[in-house]
Each structure stands twice: as structure tokens, then as C-alpha cells.
Amino acid sequence: MSTESQFLLIQVSLVLLFFSGIHGSLWKQDSDILSSDILSRTHYDASPNISPSIAPESMLPMQAPSPLMPFTYTGVPKLSGHCAFNFSAADSILRTTATNCWSSLAPYLANVICCPQFDASLVVLVGQASIQSQRLALNLTHATHCLSDVEQILESQGASKKLLEICSVDPSNLTESSCPVIDVNEIENSLNTSALLVACEKIDPTIECCNQVCQNAISAAAETLAARHKNVTRFSGSLILPEKSSLMSDCTSIVLRWLASKFNPSSANRIIRALSSCDINKSCPLVFPEIKDITKECGEVTSNQTSCCNAMDSYLSRLQQQSFITNLQALNCATLLGKKLQEANITSNVFDLCHVNLKDFSLQVDAKESGCLLPSLPTDLTYDQSSGIGFICDLNDNVAAPWSSAYSGAASTCNKTVALPELPKATSSQFSIGVSIKDMVYTLIFALSMVFQLLI
């Protein structure tokens, strides 16, 4: 029997062991994906303190054990045959993308984990393809084929079938759009590429969001490319862009693809994810409903505290249905809501009165209403054969939501003289979503069919 056959037989054995070991713990999916009976905790001991003025690297708890491979195939992807992407070279990051965008979890992790990784994988694929094509963008026809192929591969490994919709991606994302320079040689003759590589090759996500060395280098490079556009003029050394122009954004994409072509796929993916985390943590991704019920009940909180806090709890429960968010995003969301309430003439600190914490702004993960705040640094979902898909939460914290209007948002976390509430500690739990019987059956059939083809 060949080595390949032996390896596949070992895989089948692992699948059978996995299949037999979990028959007594089937899991719900889709609408029940976050119910208490499908979420299990594994506590870790690492619990360093961290504040916004301290680099948050120590905030990441220990990772779950790395799996041999995610047995999540739902079929063999049907590729177009018209895409020049090197999917083999990018296999590792595509597997990471599929896990990060796991079917039922993707909408709840879209803003922080799924879509940033999906976007990074597309940048890497286009960048790596430019090594052969010498072009950092695809035409629309080629882009359509390639995006379809990427979608097929990710779905075959368990990613959501609505991934393009969830992440607002279409074939135009792989084209040059409005940027006038996409040829590799032209770009390298136009830019100080050595300085750009030095600025970004050893990017530290705990520092980059504050000192912006790589981000500034990319912005300068994108501006140089954008200046080549026929509709751009300069005034006092600054670009004057056409109204509603996406030129800078499009040229930034070209620069990122060029960077991705100069590193191996994993390193390029790490750089792009680190840059995206800086943008993610500057804002609040939640949509705030009307606050009229809170303003009605909390106008005179001293005489009607119970009604006020009931209204606040009801409002927060609506926010909690939206998505998981990071610690820094929670700071932003709490500040925005506090300002909205203050502008509505609620002068008392109702956050303190009603014991509102940062974790109250994120999706709740069990019947006891434990909020899950994700790490502010780039993080990935994990896959374990015994417990399934998992992600890291900070669960054991009760960090008060800030009420003071003096706090101006996540950008202030770079200013060590600004007094901010302590961020949640890293005493964390890894939540795991079990794999369904259907997924295991597909896996078993796929593995067996591969073995039989080799043996025949």
C-alpha cells in the first residue's frame, strides 16, 4: 500500500474515532447556535492585568490545541479552471478563513474575525498571483471566476454560504477600481519600496495602532499612486480628490497587494490582519435603536430607579443580539451610548446606577448572560476534534462602562496621560461549538472515497 493510502487510512481512523466519541453529545445549529446547551467552557490560568495604556499583547490567553486538520468538508469544490490564483500556496490561510467564517457563526463574528480574515486572504491571493502576472489587479471577468473559486473552496471547508453577502464582497473588490497604477514594475519605479518594506515587515500590532509606522508608509505610497490619476490636483502639497472619490482607498488596496507579494502568504496575512485590527478598534460596529424608552424612564432616576434599570436592561438586550465585539469596541460603544443619553438630558450616571459593564454591549453566550468580549488584537477561531469550533472570550470581568463625556474614543488609548477604565483582564474561556453529525458523515464519505481511489 502506498504512503498516501496509509495516510488517508489514518485519517479515516481518526474520523471514526471522532464519530464514535461524540454520538452522545450532538449539538444544535443555526438559530440555536448560541444557546447555552451548545457552548462549553475551558478555563485558562493566564490572567495578566491590562489597561488601555499598556500594550495588550499579554491579553491573549493560551490557544487551544492545534488540530491535525479541520474535518469539515461538505464536498469537493467545483473550480472554474479560469483562475490563476495559487490556492496550494495559500492553503493555510484559506483553512483559517474557512474556520473563522464557520457557517452559523459568521454573522456574529463578521466584524472582528471573519471578514477581516476573508479580506486579508483575498489581498494575499491577488498579491501572490502578481508574482507571475506582474499586475496587482484582475479584470472583471477573471475576478468573477476567481472569487467564485475562493467561495467554493471556503464553503467546502465549512464556511458560510452567505460569506460574500456577510462581508459585502463582490468581484470588483479584486479589480483596480479607480487606482491608475497596477503594474508591478511601474509601482516599484514610483515608490520607495525599501522604506515601505522596512516599515511593515516586522509590524507589532500592540504598537502599530498607536505609532502608525506601517500605516503612514502605506498611506504615503497610496497617495503617490493616486497622484497619477488624471482628475487629481495638488494644493499646498496636498491632494485634492474628486468629490466622493474612493481613489485613496483603491490605491491603498494596490499597495497592500504589492506588500503581500513580497512576503510568504502567512506573513502577509499576519501584516494585513494587524492593520485591519487598528481600524476595527477605532469604532463601534453596533447599530443603536431609539433611546426613547430609556429617556422616558430615566429622566427622574432617583424616584424610579427600578423602571429606569429595566428600560436600560431591555435596551442592552437588543444590542446584545447583534454581534461579538472587542474590548476596545465596547469602550467606544459605551461612550457613544453615554453621549446619546447625556444629549437627551439624562444627567445621572445610569451606567453606574444600573451596573452596566463593557461586556453588556457584546453578544451573550449563555443563560447566565455572560458577555463575550473578544481580544482587541487579531485572533482566529480554532478547531479541535473533540470540542469543535472554538473562540476566545474574556468572561470573568465586570469592567464598568464609562459615563464621562471627556472620554473621546479608542484613539485616546494611545495617550498614557488620559485616565481610562481598566480593560477586561485576560482570565478567559474558550467557547466551543460542536460539529454536527451531517458534517462527520460528509467527512467520512470523502475520506473513504479518496482511499478507495488510491487502492483501486
C-alpha positions in Angstrom: 0.0 0.0 0.0 1.4 3.5 -0.9 2.3 6.1 1.7 -0.6 8.2 0.5 -3.0 5.4 1.1 -1.7 4.7 4.6 -2.0 8.4 5.5 -5.6 8.5 4.3 -6.4 5.4 6.2 -5.1 7.0 9.3 -7.3 10.0 8.6 -10.3 7.7 8.3 -9.4 6.0 11.6 -9.3 9.5 13.2 -12.7 10.3 11.7 -14.2 7.1 13.0 -12.8 7.7 16.5 -14.2 11.3 16.4 -17.5 10.0 15.1 -17.9 7.3 17.8 -16.7 9.6 20.6 -19.3 12.3 20.3 -22.5 10.4 19.5 -23.8 11.2 23.0 -23.3 15.0 22.7 -25.0 16.2 19.5 -25.2 19.9 19.0 -27.8 22.3 17.7 -27.0 24.7 14.8 -28.3 27.8 13.1 -30.9 29.6 15.2 -29.8 27.8 18.3 -26.1 28.3 17.7 -25.6 30.5 20.8 -27.9 28.7 23.2 -26.4 27.5 26.4 -26.5 23.8 25.6 -24.0 24.1 22.8 -21.4 26.3 24.5 -18.8 24.7 26.7 -16.0 26.4 28.6 -12.4 25.5 29.2 -10.8 27.9 31.6 -7.2 29.0 31.4 -5.0 30.3 34.2 -3.2 33.1 32.4 -4.7 36.3 33.8 -2.4 39.3 33.5 -3.9 42.7 34.2 -4.1 45.2 31.3 -5.1 48.8 30.8 -5.5 50.7 27.6 -2.2 52.5 28.2 -0.4 49.2 28.2 0.4 47.1 25.1 -2.3 44.4 25.1 -0.2 41.5 23.9 -0.4 39.7 27.2 -4.2 39.8 26.9 -4.3 36.8 24.6 -4.8 33.6 26.6 -3.3 30.3 25.6 -4.6 28.8 22.4 -6.5 25.6 22.1 -4.5 22.6 20.9 -3.9 22.8 17.1 -5.9 20.2 15.2 -4.4 17.8 12.7 -6.8 19.3 10.1 -10.3 20.6 10.2 -12.5 17.7 9.0 -15.2 20.0 7.7 -15.5 19.1 4.1 -19.0 19.2 2.7 -17.9 18.2 -0.8 -15.2 18.7 -3.4 -15.1 22.4 -4.6 -16.1 22.9 -8.3 -13.4 25.2 -9.6 -13.8 27.2 -12.8 -10.4 26.4 -14.3 -10.1 30.1 -15.3 -8.4 31.5 -12.2 -4.6 31.9 -11.9 -4.6 32.0 -8.1 -2.1 29.7 -6.4 -4.5 28.1 -4.0 -2.0 25.5 -2.8 0.4 28.1 -1.6 -2.4 29.8 0.3 -3.9 26.6 1.7 -3.1 27.5 5.3 -4.8 30.9 5.2 -7.8 29.6 3.3 -8.3 27.0 6.0 -8.0 29.7 8.6 -10.6 31.8 6.7 -13.0 28.9 6.5 -12.7 28.2 10.2 -13.1 31.9 11.1 -16.2 32.2 8.9 -17.7 28.9 10.1 -21.3 28.6 8.7 -23.6 29.6 11.6 -21.1 31.8 13.5 -20.0 34.0 10.6 -22.7 36.7 11.0 -21.9 37.1 14.7 -18.1 37.3 14.2 -18.2 39.1 10.9 -16.8 42.5 12.0 -14.0 41.3 14.2 -12.8 37.9 13.0 -14.5 36.5 9.8 -14.5 39.5 7.4 -11.0 40.8 8.3 -9.5 37.4 7.6 -11.6 36.9 4.4 -10.4 40.3 3.1 -6.8 39.5 4.0 -7.0 36.2 2.2 -8.2 38.0 -1.0 -5.4 40.5 -0.8 -2.8 37.8 -0.3 -4.2 35.7 -3.3 -4.1 38.7 -5.7 -0.7 39.8 -4.4 0.8 36.3 -4.8 -0.7 36.0 -8.3 1.1 39.2 -9.3 4.4 37.4 -9.0 3.6 35.7 -12.3 1.2 38.2 -13.9 3.1 41.4 -12.8 -0.3 43.0 -12.3 -1.9 43.8 -8.9 -5.5 43.7 -10.1 -7.7 41.4 -12.1 -10.1 42.3 -14.9 -13.7 41.8 -14.0 -14.1 38.5 -15.9 -11.1 37.0 -14.2 -12.1 38.4 -10.9 -15.6 36.8 -11.2 -14.0 33.4 -11.8 -11.5 33.7 -9.0 -14.0 34.9 -6.4 -16.3 32.1 -7.3 -13.4 29.6 -6.9 -12.5 31.1 -3.5 -16.1 30.9 -2.4 -16.3 27.2 -3.5 -13.1 26.3 -1.6 -14.2 28.0 1.6 -17.7 26.6 1.5 -16.2 23.1 1.0 -14.3 23.6 4.3 -17.3 24.7 6.3 -17.5 28.5 5.7 -20.9 30.2 5.4 -22.6 30.0 2.1 -23.5 33.7 2.6 -20.0 34.8 3.1 -19.9 37.3 0.2 -23.1 38.9 1.4 -22.0 39.0 5.1 -18.7 40.6 4.2 -20.0 42.8 1.3 -17.5 41.4 -1.2 -18.0 41.2 -5.0 -15.7 40.7 -8.0 -15.0 44.5 -8.1 -13.0 44.0 -4.9 -10.3 42.2 -6.9 -10.0 44.8 -9.6 -8.0 48.0 -9.7 -11.2 50.1 -9.4 -10.0 53.8 -9.7 -6.3 53.4 -8.9 -4.3 54.4 -12.0 -1.2 52.2 -11.3 -1.4 48.4 -11.1 1.7 47.3 -12.9 4.3 45.9 -10.5 7.3 47.4 -12.3 5.6 50.8 -12.5 4.8 50.7 -8.8 8.3 49.7 -7.9 9.7 52.6 -10.0 7.3 55.0 -8.4 7.6 54.1 -4.7 10.4 53.9 -2.1 9.7 50.2 -1.8 12.6 49.6 0.5 11.3 52.0 3.1 7.8 50.5 2.8 9.1 47.0 3.4 11.1 48.1 6.4 8.1 49.9 7.9 5.8 46.9 7.6 7.9 43.7 7.7 8.1 43.5 11.5 4.8 45.0 12.4 3.8 44.7 16.0 0.0 45.0 16.4 0.4 46.2 20.0 2.4 49.2 18.9 1.3 49.8 15.3 -2.1 51.2 16.1 -0.5 54.0 18.1 2.7 54.8 16.2 1.2 54.0 12.8 4.6 53.5 11.2 3.4 50.9 8.6 0.0 52.7 8.1 1.7 56.0 7.4 4.1 54.4 4.9 1.2 52.7 3.1 -0.8 56.0 3.1 2.1 57.8 1.6 2.6 55.1 -1.1 -1.1 55.2 -1.9 -1.0 59.0 -2.2 1.9 58.7 -4.7 -0.1 56.3 -6.8 -3.3 58.3 -6.6 -1.5 61.4 -7.7 -1.1 59.8 -11.1 -4.9 59.9 -11.7 -5.9 62.5 -14.3 -8.6 64.0 -12.1 -6.3 64.7 -9.1 -4.8 68.1 -8.4 -2.5 69.3 -5.7 -2.9 72.4 -3.5 -0.2 73.4 -1.0 1.3 69.9 -1.3 -2.0 68.1 -0.6 -4.1 66.0 -3.0 -7.4 67.4 -4.0 -9.5 64.4 -4.8 -12.8 64.3 -6.8 -15.9 64.5 -4.6 -17.0 61.1 -3.1 -13.8 59.6 -4.5 -12.6 56.2 -3.5 -9.3 56.8 -5.1 -7.1 56.7 -2.0 -8.9 53.5 -0.7 -8.4 51.8 -4.1 -4.7 52.7 -4.2 -4.3 51.6 -0.7 -5.6 48.2 -1.8 -3.0 48.1 -4.5 -0.2 48.9 -2.1 -1.4 46.1 0.3 -1.4 43.6 -2.6 2.1 44.6 -3.5 3.2 44.1 0.1 1.5 40.7 0.1 3.6 39.7 -2.9 6.8 40.4 -1.0 6.2 38.0 1.9 5.1 34.4 2.2 1.3 34.1 2.4 1.2 33.6 6.2 3.4 36.6 6.9 1.4 38.7 4.5 -1.8 37.6 6.2 -0.4 38.5 9.6 0.5 42.0 8.5 -2.8 42.7 6.9 -4.8 41.4 9.9 -2.7 43.6 12.2 -3.5 46.7 10.1 -7.2 45.8 10.0 -7.4 45.5 13.8 -6.3 49.1 14.1 -9.3 50.2 12.1 -11.7 47.8 13.7 -11.0 49.1 17.2 -11.5 52.7 16.3 -15.2 52.5 16.0 -18.4 50.9 17.4 -20.0 48.4 15.0 -23.3 48.3 16.8 -26.5 49.9 15.5 -28.2 51.9 18.3 -32.0 51.7 18.4 -34.1 54.7 19.6 -33.5 55.5 23.2 -36.9 57.0 23.9 -37.8 54.3 26.4 -34.7 55.0 28.4 -35.2 58.7 28.4 -38.8 58.2 29.5 -37.9 56.0 32.5 -34.6 57.5 33.5 -35.4 61.2 33.5 -36.1 61.0 37.2 -33.9 58.1 38.3 -33.9 58.9 42.0 -37.6 58.3 42.2 -38.0 55.5 39.7 -34.7 53.5 39.7 -36.2 50.1 39.0 -38.1 51.3 35.9 -35.0 53.0 34.7 -32.8 50.0 35.0 -35.4 47.7 33.5 -35.5 50.1 30.5 -31.7 50.0 30.3 -31.6 46.2 30.5 -34.2 45.9 27.8 -32.2 48.3 25.5 -28.9 46.4 26.1 -30.6 43.1 25.3 -31.3 44.5 21.9 -27.7 45.5 21.4 -26.6 42.1 22.5 -28.4 40.4 19.7 -26.1 41.9 17.1 -22.6 40.6 17.3 -19.5 39.9 19.3 -17.2 42.9 19.7 -13.7 43.6 21.1 -12.9 45.3 24.4 -11.9 48.5 22.7 -15.1 48.4 20.6 -17.1 48.0 23.8 -15.4 51.1 25.2 -16.4 53.0 22.1 -20.0 51.7 22.1 -20.4 52.5 25.8 -19.1 56.0 25.2 -21.4 56.6 22.3 -24.4 55.4 24.2 -23.5 57.5 27.2 -23.2 60.6 25.0 -26.6 59.9 23.4 -28.2 59.6 26.8 -26.5 62.8 28.0 -27.6 64.7 24.9 -31.1 63.5 25.8 -30.8 65.3 29.1 -30.1 62.3 31.3 -27.6 63.8 33.7 -27.3 61.0 36.2 -24.8 58.2 35.6 -27.3 55.5 34.7 -24.5 53.1 33.8 -23.3 53.2 37.4 -26.8 53.1 38.8 -27.8 50.1 36.7 -24.4 48.4 36.9 -23.7 48.5 33.2 -20.4 46.8 32.2 -18.5 46.7 29.0 -19.4 43.1 28.4 -23.0 44.0 28.3 -22.5 45.5 24.9 -21.4 42.2 23.3 -23.3 39.1 22.4 -24.3 37.0 25.4 -23.1 33.4 25.4 -25.1 31.5 28.0 -28.3 31.5 30.1 -26.5 33.4 32.8 -25.9 36.3 30.4 -22.2 36.1 30.4 -20.9 38.6 27.8 -18.1 37.7 25.5 -15.6 40.5 24.8 -13.1 39.4 22.1 -9.4 40.4 22.3 -8.6 43.7 20.6 -5.6 42.1 18.8 -6.2 39.9 15.7 -7.5 36.5 16.7 -8.7 33.4 15.0 -11.2 30.7 15.7 -9.8 27.3 16.5 -10.8 23.8 15.6 -10.4 20.8 18.0 -11.5 17.3 17.1 -13.2 16.7 20.4 -14.9 20.1 21.0 -15.3 21.6 17.5 -15.0 25.2 16.6 -13.9 27.5 19.5 -13.2 31.2 20.1 -11.6 33.1 22.9 -13.7 35.3 25.3 -12.9 37.4 28.3 -15.8 36.3 30.6 -14.9 36.9 34.2 -14.7 40.7 34.2 -17.1 43.3 35.4 -15.5 46.4 34.0 -17.7 49.4 34.4 -18.9 51.2 31.2 -17.5 54.7 31.1 -20.0 57.6 31.5 -17.8 60.6 31.4 -18.2 62.6 28.2 -14.5 63.5 28.5 -13.5 60.2 27.0 -13.1 60.6 23.3 -12.8 57.1 22.0 -10.3 54.3 21.2 -7.7 56.8 19.9 -7.2 58.0 23.4 -5.9 54.6 24.4 -2.6 55.7 22.9 -2.4 58.7 25.2 -1.0 57.5 28.5 -2.0 60.7 30.3 -5.7 60.0 29.8 -7.4 58.2 32.6 -9.5 55.4 31.2 -11.3 52.5 32.8 -9.3 49.3 33.1 -9.8 46.9 30.2 -11.1 43.4 31.0 -8.4 41.1 32.3 -7.3 38.1 30.3 -8.9 35.5 32.5 -10.6 33.8 29.7 -12.7 31.0 28.4 -12.6 29.2 25.1 -16.1 28.5 23.8 -16.6 25.5 21.6 -19.3 24.8 19.0 -19.7 21.1 18.3 -19.7 19.6 14.8 -22.9 18.2 13.5 -23.4 14.5 12.5 -24.0 15.7 8.9 -20.5 17.2 8.8 -19.0 14.0 10.1 -20.8 11.8 7.6 -19.6 14.0 4.8 -16.1 13.8 6.1 -16.2 10.0 6.4 -17.6 9.6 2.9 -15.0 12.0 1.5 -12.1 10.3 3.2 -13.2 6.7 2.3 -13.7 7.7 -1.3 -10.2 9.1 -1.5 -8.8 5.8 0.0 -10.7 3.6 -2.4 -9.5 5.7 -5.4 -5.9 5.1 -4.3 -6.4 1.4 -3.7 -8.1 0.6 -7.0 
